[in-house]
Amino acid sequence: MFRRVNLEKISRMAEQRDKKKSRFLARWFLLIPAVVIVITVIVLAWYYEPAQIWYRETRQERVLRETLAGIQEYNVQLQEELRSLETTQGIEDFARNELNLVEEGDRSIIVTRDGEPITEPRSNREATIAAIPENSRPFGAWTDFLDTLFGIE
């Protein structure tokens, strides 16, 4: 009535089953990442062009907003300068600072280096505004990477 159980046979069968399982799992562990990578590459290729268009437009919009803010700041400075030129003191200050004129009784000292007078640079607000688009980093530290990724020079 009782069957004799061959332990060796059962252990061999268990080993064979484990080997089949391990080969099967080894294949799946290689196949699943490969499938995920292929699907990711297809999705990225599919959406690259729309992402590139979005990035270019967003970048241009942010640069234009920075330029507009610079121009508005420039306009405020010009309005303040115009208000100061409506007074006698403002005109005198402008003549001294911008035109290097002196009033009667003032002493003028000219500092030289190698025989050339050293002068303070005049207002370069126009140059600052013109350089905003070139110096703009609308996406912060990511700007260089994104520019390279989407082919913006």
C-alpha positions, 0 to 999 in steps of 0.5 A, a space after each residue: 500500500 505504501 509506495 516507496 518514495 525515491 528521494 533521489 528521484 524527487 530531488 533530481 526532479 526538483 533540481 531540473 525544475 529549478 534549472 528550468 525556472 532559473 533559465 526562464 527567469 534569466 531570459 526575462 531579466 534580460 528581455 524586460 530591460 531591452 523592451 523598456 529601452 526600445 519603447 523609451 527610444 521610440 517614445 523619445 524619437 516620436 516626441 523629440 520634434 514637438 519638444 524641440 519646437 516647444 523649447 525654442 518658442 519658450 526660450 525665445 519668449 523668456 529672452 524677450 521678456 528679459 529684454 522687455 524688462 531691461 528696456 523698461 528699466 532703461 526707460 525708468 532711468 531715462 525718465 529720472 535723468 530727464 527729470 533731473 535735467 529740468 533743474 539747474 543742479 541737474 544740468 550742472 551735474 550732467 555737464 560735470 559727469 558726462 561732458 567733463 566740464 568744470 565750473 569757474 573756481 573748481 579745480 580739475 585733477 586729471 589722473 593719467 596712466 602712461 601719459 593717457 588720462 583715465 576716464 570713467 566709462 560713460 553710461 553704457 545702458 544701450 550696450 547692456 540692453 543689446 547684450 541681454 539676448 546673448 547673455 540670457 540663460 532662461 532655464 538657469 543651469 540647464 540652458 547650456 544642456 538644453 541648447 545643445 540637446 535641441 540644437 540652438 546655437 
